[in-house]
Amino acid sequence: MELSADVSLPAIPEQTTNVLAGKRFLALSWSKALVVLTMATLLGIGTFLRLYPTAGYQHLGTDERDYMVFVKQIQAAGIWNYDAVVQVYVERQYKLREAVVPATRVAFLAPAALCADLFHLRAFRALRVTAATAGVLLLFLCALFAYRLGGTIPMMGTTALLATGPLQIYLCQRALIDGYFAFWAVAALWLAWENLQHPRHTGWLVSYALCLTILVLTKETAAFVVCALLGTLLLNRFLRLGTVTPQLLAATIAGPAIAVLLLATMVGGFGEWVRFYQMFAAKSRTNFYCMAAQDGPWYRYAIDFALVTPAIVAFAIGGIFQLRKCDRAGVFMAVFAAFALIGLSCVKYGMSLRFAAFCDLPLTWLACSQVLALSRRFPGVRPALIAAGLFFVLAAVGLNQYVRIFVKGGVYDPITNQLVAKLEMQKSPETVRAELAAATKH
């Protein structure tokens, strides 16, 4: 039977159409409200954990003491005379037998001194406020980055895991530079991704170059982040992550070059800058603490991350084996993390988990991808329920690790032997005897 051209189908009543549209709108509204409520809860929990003082180690660390001295010197000389503080430090460092933290970490020390002046804070408090603020902003930045990479669900999963990340929470509890540096490193990674997806966009390019300038002015470890970014961009021809333009490569080089120019000017010229950093690197290799606590094999970072965030590392490894070329976001994160960790592992007497804190995001993203992939393999259960359950378990494991290592354990610097001891993987003879005596009584 065929319908003739004159035959028309009955029209759907307008009232029915309006009801269906209203139901769809309500469903979307409830979905959006649930996402907003979930994100607000996760970000609120993460912010609270970072700002509320819970660290078990209550004493002042050596690096923190040096940073306090610099902040006081900057306040006395004035921020516009920062080069005078650098000159005093350089002259003093030449006379010392061992290297101490440098005053050339401008992008961290200057905001801390400004914070101390504006809010009338003591040097330690200003440094901690600066580090904690950067840690909170890093959590929000990671949520935004995850949304840009994969959408709503990956954003919520990544935020849940990072909100309870042990290393990130701890770095906000101290007056150390590493959490602040992690913020700028992740910002540079995000802006590199945006430039790959939006080639020749002036706003993204300028922001990217400026971010790299600040990153290099923050800490010397920026060299490994810049090299990792450059290596990832150069591999784009094979990985096809986006579009690499001459402007993007120029921004990747120009941003750090501007920072080096500024540092060289403060030290006393480019030649003096090179001579100073050669001396600083040589004296760093004769520092007693560096030799005792920051040496090890090339896979030390893998061990340390596995000790602090074992569940994340396990799922991240699974995520790496599940990577496909079409998963551009996952490949981008994995390649960057590999380049960065390889570079950091090449530094003799210069390996510490704190220095690689910015790699928390790539590892968390890979773990999140693996959780979502597993949640889709059980047809009888809604994937959202499985994913939510796994994210909850991983977040709980992360928070438990923070309590064991940094609250009850009172670790100041998460070096390998300290982590092994606080996780009770290695016990002193006295501890073993005490446990044996307690077991005998029962």
Contacts in CASP RR format, 6 or more apart in sequence:
PFRMAT RR
TARGET T0000
AUTHOR 0000-0000-0000
METHOD contacts of the structure
MODEL  1
MELSADVSLPAIPEQTTNVLAGKRFLALSWSKALVVLTMATLLGIGTFLR
LYPTAGYQHLGTDERDYMVFVKQIQAAGIWNYDAVVQVYVERQYKLREAV
VPATRVAFLAPAALCADLFHLRAFRALRVTAATAGVLLLFLCALFAYRLG
GTIPMMGTTALLATGPLQIYLCQRALIDGYFAFWAVAALWLAWENLQHPR
HTGWLVSYALCLTILVLTKETAAFVVCALLGTLLLNRFLRLGTVTPQLLA
ATIAGPAIAVLLLATMVGGFGEWVRFYQMFAAKSRTNFYCMAAQDGPWYR
YAIDFALVTPAIVAFAIGGIFQLRKCDRAGVFMAVFAAFALIGLSCVKYG
MSLRFAAFCDLPLTWLACSQVLALSRRFPGVRPALIAAGLFFVLAAVGLN
QYVRIFVKGGVYDPITNQLVAKLEMQKSPETVRAELAAATKH
35 152 0 8 1.000
35 156 0 8 1.000
38 156 0 8 1.000
39 143 0 8 1.000
39 155 0 8 1.000
39 156 0 8 1.000
39 159 0 8 1.000
42 143 0 8 1.000
42 156 0 8 1.000
42 159 0 8 1.000
42 160 0 8 1.000
42 163 0 8 1.000
43 139 0 8 1.000
43 140 0 8 1.000
43 143 0 8 1.000
43 159 0 8 1.000
43 163 0 8 1.000
44 163 0 8 1.000
45 163 0 8 1.000
45 164 0 8 1.000
46 136 0 8 1.000
46 139 0 8 1.000
46 163 0 8 1.000
46 164 0 8 1.000
46 169 0 8 1.000
47 136 0 8 1.000
47 139 0 8 1.000
49 163 0 8 1.000
49 164 0 8 1.000
49 169 0 8 1.000
49 399 0 8 1.000
49 402 0 8 1.000
50 132 0 8 1.000
50 135 0 8 1.000
50 136 0 8 1.000
50 139 0 8 1.000
50 168 0 8 1.000
50 169 0 8 1.000
50 172 0 8 1.000
50 173 0 8 1.000
51 132 0 8 1.000
51 136 0 8 1.000
51 172 0 8 1.000
53 173 0 8 1.000
54 169 0 8 1.000
54 173 0 8 1.000
54 406 0 8 1.000
54 407 0 8 1.000
55 170 0 8 1.000
55 173 0 8 1.000
55 174 0 8 1.000
55 406 0 8 1.000
55 407 0 8 1.000
55 410 0 8 1.000
56 406 0 8 1.000
56 407 0 8 1.000
56 408 0 8 1.000
56 409 0 8 1.000
56 410 0 8 1.000
57 406 0 8 1.000
57 410 0 8 1.000
57 411 0 8 1.000
57 412 0 8 1.000
59 412 0 8 1.000
60 68 0 8 1.000
60 124 0 8 1.000
61 412 0 8 1.000
62 289 0 8 1.000
63 101 0 8 1.000
63 176 0 8 1.000
63 177 0 8 1.000
64 124 0 8 1.000
64 127 0 8 1.000
64 174 0 8 1.000
64 175 0 8 1.000
64 176 0 8 1.000
66 100 0 8 1.000
66 101 0 8 1.000
67 101 0 8 1.000
67 108 0 8 1.000
67 109 0 8 1.000
67 112 0 8 1.000
67 123 0 8 1.000
67 127 0 8 1.000
67 175 0 8 1.000
67 176 0 8 1.000
67 177 0 8 1.000
68 123 0 8 1.000
68 124 0 8 1.000
68 127 0 8 1.000
68 175 0 8 1.000
69 123 0 8 1.000
70 85 0 8 1.000
70 89 0 8 1.000
70 103 0 8 1.000
70 109 0 8 1.000
71 109 0 8 1.000
71 112 0 8 1.000
71 113 0 8 1.000
71 116 0 8 1.000
71 123 0 8 1.000
71 126 0 8 1.000
71 127 0 8 1.000
72 123 0 8 1.000
73 85 0 8 1.000
73 88 0 8 1.000
73 103 0 8 1.000
74 82 0 8 1.000
74 85 0 8 1.000
74 109 0 8 1.000
74 110 0 8 1.000
74 113 0 8 1.000
75 113 0 8 1.000
75 116 0 8 1.000
75 117 0 8 1.000
75 123 0 8 1.000
77 84 0 8 1.000
77 85 0 8 1.000
78 113 0 8 1.000
79 110 0 8 1.000
79 113 0 8 1.000
79 114 0 8 1.000
82 106 0 8 1.000
82 110 0 8 1.000
82 266 0 8 1.000
83 265 0 8 1.000
83 266 0 8 1.000
85 103 0 8 1.000
86 103 0 8 1.000
86 104 0 8 1.000
86 266 0 8 1.000
86 267 0 8 1.000
87 266 0 8 1.000
87 267 0 8 1.000
87 268 0 8 1.000
88 103 0 8 1.000
89 102 0 8 1.000
89 103 0 8 1.000
89 104 0 8 1.000
90 103 0 8 1.000
90 267 0 8 1.000
90 276 0 8 1.000
93 99 0 8 1.000
93 100 0 8 1.000
93 102 0 8 1.000
93 276 0 8 1.000
93 279 0 8 1.000
93 280 0 8 1.000
93 283 0 8 1.000
94 279 0 8 1.000
96 283 0 8 1.000
97 283 0 8 1.000
97 286 0 8 1.000
98 283 0 8 1.000
98 284 0 8 1.000
98 286 0 8 1.000
98 287 0 8 1.000
98 288 0 8 1.000
99 280 0 8 1.000
99 283 0 8 1.000
99 284 0 8 1.000
99 286 0 8 1.000
99 287 0 8 1.000
102 220 0 8 1.000
102 280 0 8 1.000
103 109 0 8 1.000
104 263 0 8 1.000
104 266 0 8 1.000
104 267 0 8 1.000
105 177 0 8 1.000
105 217 0 8 1.000
105 218 0 8 1.000
105 219 0 8 1.000
106 217 0 8 1.000
106 218 0 8 1.000
106 262 0 8 1.000
106 263 0 8 1.000
106 266 0 8 1.000
107 184 0 8 1.000
107 214 0 8 1.000
107 215 0 8 1.000
107 217 0 8 1.000
107 218 0 8 1.000
108 130 0 8 1.000
108 177 0 8 1.000
108 180 0 8 1.000
108 181 0 8 1.000
108 218 0 8 1.000
108 219 0 8 1.000
111 130 0 8 1.000
112 123 0 8 1.000
112 126 0 8 1.000
112 127 0 8 1.000
112 129 0 8 1.000
112 130 0 8 1.000
113 126 0 8 1.000
115 121 0 8 1.000
115 126 0 8 1.000
115 129 0 8 1.000
115 130 0 8 1.000
116 122 0 8 1.000
116 123 0 8 1.000
116 125 0 8 1.000
116 126 0 8 1.000
119 126 0 8 1.000
119 129 0 8 1.000
121 129 0 8 1.000
124 175 0 8 1.000
127 175 0 8 1.000
128 173 0 8 1.000
128 174 0 8 1.000
128 175 0 8 1.000
130 180 0 8 1.000
131 171 0 8 1.000
131 172 0 8 1.000
131 174 0 8 1.000
131 175 0 8 1.000
131 176 0 8 1.000
131 177 0 8 1.000
131 179 0 8 1.000
131 180 0 8 1.000
132 172 0 8 1.000
132 173 0 8 1.000
134 179 0 8 1.000
134 180 0 8 1.000
134 182 0 8 1.000
134 183 0 8 1.000
135 168 0 8 1.000
135 171 0 8 1.000
135 172 0 8 1.000
135 179 0 8 1.000
135 180 0 8 1.000
135 182 0 8 1.000
135 183 0 8 1.000
136 172 0 8 1.000
137 183 0 8 1.000
138 168 0 8 1.000
138 179 0 8 1.000
138 182 0 8 1.000
138 183 0 8 1.000
138 186 0 8 1.000
139 159 0 8 1.000
139 162 0 8 1.000
139 163 0 8 1.000
139 168 0 8 1.000
141 183 0 8 1.000
141 186 0 8 1.000
141 187 0 8 1.000
141 190 0 8 1.000
142 158 0 8 1.000
142 159 0 8 1.000
142 162 0 8 1.000
142 186 0 8 1.000
142 361 0 8 1.000
142 364 0 8 1.000
143 155 0 8 1.000
143 158 0 8 1.000
143 159 0 8 1.000
144 155 0 8 1.000
144 190 0 8 1.000
145 186 0 8 1.000
145 189 0 8 1.000
145 190 0 8 1.000
145 193 0 8 1.000
145 361 0 8 1.000
146 154 0 8 1.000
146 155 0 8 1.000
146 157 0 8 1.000
146 158 0 8 1.000
146 159 0 8 1.000
146 365 0 8 1.000
146 368 0 8 1.000
147 154 0 8 1.000
147 155 0 8 1.000
148 190 0 8 1.000
148 193 0 8 1.000
148 194 0 8 1.000
149 193 0 8 1.000
149 329 0 8 1.000
149 330 0 8 1.000
149 365 0 8 1.000
150 329 0 8 1.000
153 372 0 8 1.000
153 384 0 8 1.000
153 387 0 8 1.000
154 365 0 8 1.000
154 368 0 8 1.000
154 369 0 8 1.000
154 372 0 8 1.000
156 391 0 8 1.000
157 368 0 8 1.000
157 371 0 8 1.000
157 387 0 8 1.000
157 391 0 8 1.000
158 361 0 8 1.000
158 364 0 8 1.000
158 365 0 8 1.000
158 368 0 8 1.000
160 391 0 8 1.000
160 392 0 8 1.000
160 394 0 8 1.000
160 395 0 8 1.000
161 312 0 8 1.000
161 364 0 8 1.000
161 367 0 8 1.000
161 368 0 8 1.000
161 391 0 8 1.000
161 394 0 8 1.000
161 395 0 8 1.000
162 168 0 8 1.000
162 360 0 8 1.000
162 361 0 8 1.000
162 364 0 8 1.000
163 395 0 8 1.000
164 395 0 8 1.000
164 396 0 8 1.000
164 398 0 8 1.000
164 399 0 8 1.000
164 402 0 8 1.000
165 309 0 8 1.000
165 360 0 8 1.000
165 398 0 8 1.000
165 399 0 8 1.000
165 401 0 8 1.000
165 402 0 8 1.000
166 308 0 8 1.000
166 309 0 8 1.000
166 398 0 8 1.000
166 399 0 8 1.000
166 401 0 8 1.000
166 402 0 8 1.000
166 405 0 8 1.000
166 406 0 8 1.000
167 308 0 8 1.000
167 309 0 8 1.000
167 353 0 8 1.000
167 354 0 8 1.000
167 357 0 8 1.000
167 360 0 8 1.000
167 414 0 8 1.000
168 179 0 8 1.000
168 182 0 8 1.000
168 357 0 8 1.000
168 360 0 8 1.000
169 402 0 8 1.000
169 406 0 8 1.000
170 402 0 8 1.000
170 405 0 8 1.000
170 406 0 8 1.000
170 411 0 8 1.000
170 414 0 8 1.000
171 178 0 8 1.000
171 179 0 8 1.000
171 182 0 8 1.000
171 354 0 8 1.000
171 357 0 8 1.000
172 179 0 8 1.000
173 406 0 8 1.000
174 412 0 8 1.000
176 354 0 8 1.000
177 218 0 8 1.000
177 219 0 8 1.000
178 354 0 8 1.000
178 355 0 8 1.000
178 357 0 8 1.000
179 354 0 8 1.000
179 357 0 8 1.000
180 218 0 8 1.000
181 215 0 8 1.000
181 218 0 8 1.000
181 219 0 8 1.000
181 221 0 8 1.000
181 222 0 8 1.000
181 357 0 8 1.000
181 358 0 8 1.000
182 357 0 8 1.000
182 358 0 8 1.000
182 360 0 8 1.000
184 211 0 8 1.000
184 214 0 8 1.000
184 215 0 8 1.000
184 218 0 8 1.000
185 215 0 8 1.000
185 222 0 8 1.000
185 225 0 8 1.000
185 358 0 8 1.000
186 358 0 8 1.000
186 361 0 8 1.000
187 211 0 8 1.000
187 215 0 8 1.000
188 208 0 8 1.000
188 211 0 8 1.000
188 212 0 8 1.000
188 215 0 8 1.000
188 225 0 8 1.000
188 229 0 8 1.000
189 225 0 8 1.000
189 229 0 8 1.000
189 336 0 8 1.000
189 358 0 8 1.000
189 361 0 8 1.000
191 204 0 8 1.000
191 207 0 8 1.000
191 208 0 8 1.000
191 211 0 8 1.000
192 208 0 8 1.000
192 229 0 8 1.000
192 232 0 8 1.000
192 233 0 8 1.000
192 248 0 8 1.000
192 252 0 8 1.000
193 241 0 8 1.000
193 329 0 8 1.000
193 332 0 8 1.000
194 201 0 8 1.000
194 204 0 8 1.000
194 208 0 8 1.000
195 201 0 8 1.000
195 204 0 8 1.000
195 205 0 8 1.000
195 208 0 8 1.000
195 245 0 8 1.000
195 248 0 8 1.000
195 251 0 8 1.000
196 233 0 8 1.000
196 236 0 8 1.000
196 241 0 8 1.000
196 242 0 8 1.000
196 243 0 8 1.000
196 244 0 8 1.000
196 248 0 8 1.000
196 332 0 8 1.000
197 242 0 8 1.000
197 243 0 8 1.000
198 204 0 8 1.000
199 242 0 8 1.000
199 243 0 8 1.000
199 244 0 8 1.000
199 245 0 8 1.000
199 247 0 8 1.000
199 248 0 8 1.000
200 245 0 8 1.000
200 247 0 8 1.000
205 247 0 8 1.000
205 248 0 8 1.000
205 251 0 8 1.000
206 251 0 8 1.000
208 248 0 8 1.000
208 251 0 8 1.000
208 252 0 8 1.000
209 251 0 8 1.000
209 252 0 8 1.000
209 254 0 8 1.000
209 255 0 8 1.000
209 258 0 8 1.000
210 255 0 8 1.000
212 222 0 8 1.000
212 226 0 8 1.000
212 251 0 8 1.000
212 252 0 8 1.000
212 255 0 8 1.000
212 256 0 8 1.000
212 259 0 8 1.000
213 255 0 8 1.000
213 256 0 8 1.000
213 258 0 8 1.000
213 259 0 8 1.000
214 259 0 8 1.000
215 222 0 8 1.000
215 225 0 8 1.000
215 226 0 8 1.000
215 256 0 8 1.000
215 259 0 8 1.000
216 222 0 8 1.000
216 223 0 8 1.000
216 226 0 8 1.000
216 255 0 8 1.000
216 256 0 8 1.000
216 259 0 8 1.000
216 260 0 8 1.000
216 263 0 8 1.000
217 259 0 8 1.000
217 262 0 8 1.000
217 263 0 8 1.000
220 277 0 8 1.000
221 344 0 8 1.000
221 355 0 8 1.000
222 256 0 8 1.000
222 259 0 8 1.000
223 256 0 8 1.000
224 340 0 8 1.000
224 343 0 8 1.000
224 344 0 8 1.000
225 340 0 8 1.000
225 358 0 8 1.000
226 252 0 8 1.000
226 256 0 8 1.000
227 339 0 8 1.000
227 343 0 8 1.000
228 336 0 8 1.000
228 337 0 8 1.000
228 339 0 8 1.000
228 340 0 8 1.000
228 343 0 8 1.000
229 252 0 8 1.000
229 336 0 8 1.000
230 249 0 8 1.000
230 252 0 8 1.000
230 253 0 8 1.000
231 335 0 8 1.000
231 339 0 8 1.000
232 239 0 8 1.000
232 241 0 8 1.000
232 332 0 8 1.000
232 335 0 8 1.000
232 336 0 8 1.000
232 339 0 8 1.000
233 244 0 8 1.000
233 248 0 8 1.000
233 249 0 8 1.000
233 252 0 8 1.000
234 244 0 8 1.000
235 335 0 8 1.000
236 242 0 8 1.000
236 244 0 8 1.000
237 244 0 8 1.000
239 325 0 8 1.000
239 328 0 8 1.000
239 331 0 8 1.000
239 332 0 8 1.000
239 335 0 8 1.000
240 325 0 8 1.000
240 328 0 8 1.000
241 328 0 8 1.000
241 331 0 8 1.000
241 332 0 8 1.000
242 328 0 8 1.000
260 273 0 8 1.000
263 273 0 8 1.000
264 270 0 8 1.000
264 271 0 8 1.000
264 272 0 8 1.000
264 273 0 8 1.000
267 273 0 8 1.000
267 276 0 8 1.000
284 290 0 8 1.000
284 349 0 8 1.000
284 350 0 8 1.000
285 291 0 8 1.000
285 348 0 8 1.000
285 349 0 8 1.000
287 349 0 8 1.000
290 349 0 8 1.000
290 350 0 8 1.000
291 349 0 8 1.000
293 352 0 8 1.000
293 413 0 8 1.000
293 415 0 8 1.000
293 417 0 8 1.000
294 349 0 8 1.000
294 350 0 8 1.000
294 351 0 8 1.000
294 352 0 8 1.000
294 415 0 8 1.000
295 348 0 8 1.000
295 349 0 8 1.000
295 350 0 8 1.000
295 351 0 8 1.000
296 351 0 8 1.000
298 342 0 8 1.000
298 345 0 8 1.000
298 346 0 8 1.000
299 345 0 8 1.000
300 345 0 8 1.000
300 351 0 8 1.000
300 416 0 8 1.000
301 341 0 8 1.000
301 344 0 8 1.000
301 345 0 8 1.000
301 351 0 8 1.000
301 353 0 8 1.000
301 356 0 8 1.000
301 359 0 8 1.000
302 313 0 8 1.000
302 341 0 8 1.000
303 416 0 8 1.000
304 353 0 8 1.000
304 414 0 8 1.000
304 415 0 8 1.000
304 416 0 8 1.000
304 419 0 8 1.000
305 312 0 8 1.000
305 313 0 8 1.000
305 353 0 8 1.000
305 356 0 8 1.000
305 359 0 8 1.000
305 363 0 8 1.000
306 313 0 8 1.000
306 314 0 8 1.000
307 416 0 8 1.000
307 419 0 8 1.000
307 420 0 8 1.000
307 423 0 8 1.000
308 353 0 8 1.000
308 401 0 8 1.000
308 405 0 8 1.000
308 414 0 8 1.000
308 419 0 8 1.000
309 360 0 8 1.000
309 363 0 8 1.000
309 398 0 8 1.000
309 401 0 8 1.000
310 397 0 8 1.000
310 401 0 8 1.000
311 367 0 8 1.000
311 393 0 8 1.000
311 394 0 8 1.000
311 397 0 8 1.000
311 398 0 8 1.000
312 363 0 8 1.000
312 364 0 8 1.000
312 367 0 8 1.000
312 394 0 8 1.000
312 398 0 8 1.000
313 363 0 8 1.000
313 367 0 8 1.000
314 367 0 8 1.000
315 366 0 8 1.000
315 367 0 8 1.000
315 368 0 8 1.000
315 370 0 8 1.000
315 371 0 8 1.000
315 394 0 8 1.000
316 363 0 8 1.000
316 364 0 8 1.000
316 366 0 8 1.000
316 367 0 8 1.000
316 370 0 8 1.000
318 366 0 8 1.000
318 370 0 8 1.000
319 366 0 8 1.000
319 367 0 8 1.000
319 369 0 8 1.000
319 370 0 8 1.000
319 373 0 8 1.000
320 334 0 8 1.000
320 366 0 8 1.000
322 369 0 8 1.000
322 370 0 8 1.000
322 373 0 8 1.000
323 330 0 8 1.000
323 331 0 8 1.000
323 334 0 8 1.000
325 331 0 8 1.000
327 369 0 8 1.000
329 365 0 8 1.000
330 365 0 8 1.000
330 366 0 8 1.000
330 369 0 8 1.000
333 361 0 8 1.000
333 362 0 8 1.000
333 365 0 8 1.000
333 366 0 8 1.000
334 362 0 8 1.000
334 366 0 8 1.000
336 362 0 8 1.000
337 359 0 8 1.000
337 362 0 8 1.000
337 363 0 8 1.000
340 356 0 8 1.000
340 358 0 8 1.000
340 359 0 8 1.000
341 356 0 8 1.000
341 359 0 8 1.000
344 351 0 8 1.000
344 355 0 8 1.000
344 356 0 8 1.000
345 351 0 8 1.000
352 413 0 8 1.000
352 414 0 8 1.000
352 415 0 8 1.000
353 414 0 8 1.000
353 415 0 8 1.000
354 413 0 8 1.000
354 414 0 8 1.000
367 394 0 8 1.000
368 391 0 8 1.000
371 387 0 8 1.000
371 390 0 8 1.000
371 391 0 8 1.000
371 394 0 8 1.000
372 383 0 8 1.000
372 387 0 8 1.000
374 386 0 8 1.000
374 390 0 8 1.000
375 383 0 8 1.000
375 384 0 8 1.000
375 386 0 8 1.000
375 387 0 8 1.000
375 390 0 8 1.000
376 383 0 8 1.000
378 386 0 8 1.000
404 422 0 8 1.000
404 423 0 8 1.000
405 411 0 8 1.000
405 414 0 8 1.000
405 419 0 8 1.000
405 422 0 8 1.000
405 423 0 8 1.000
406 414 0 8 1.000
408 422 0 8 1.000
409 422 0 8 1.000
410 422 0 8 1.000
411 418 0 8 1.000
411 419 0 8 1.000
411 422 0 8 1.000
417 426 0 8 1.000
420 426 0 8 1.000
421 427 0 8 1.000
427 435 0 8 1.000
END
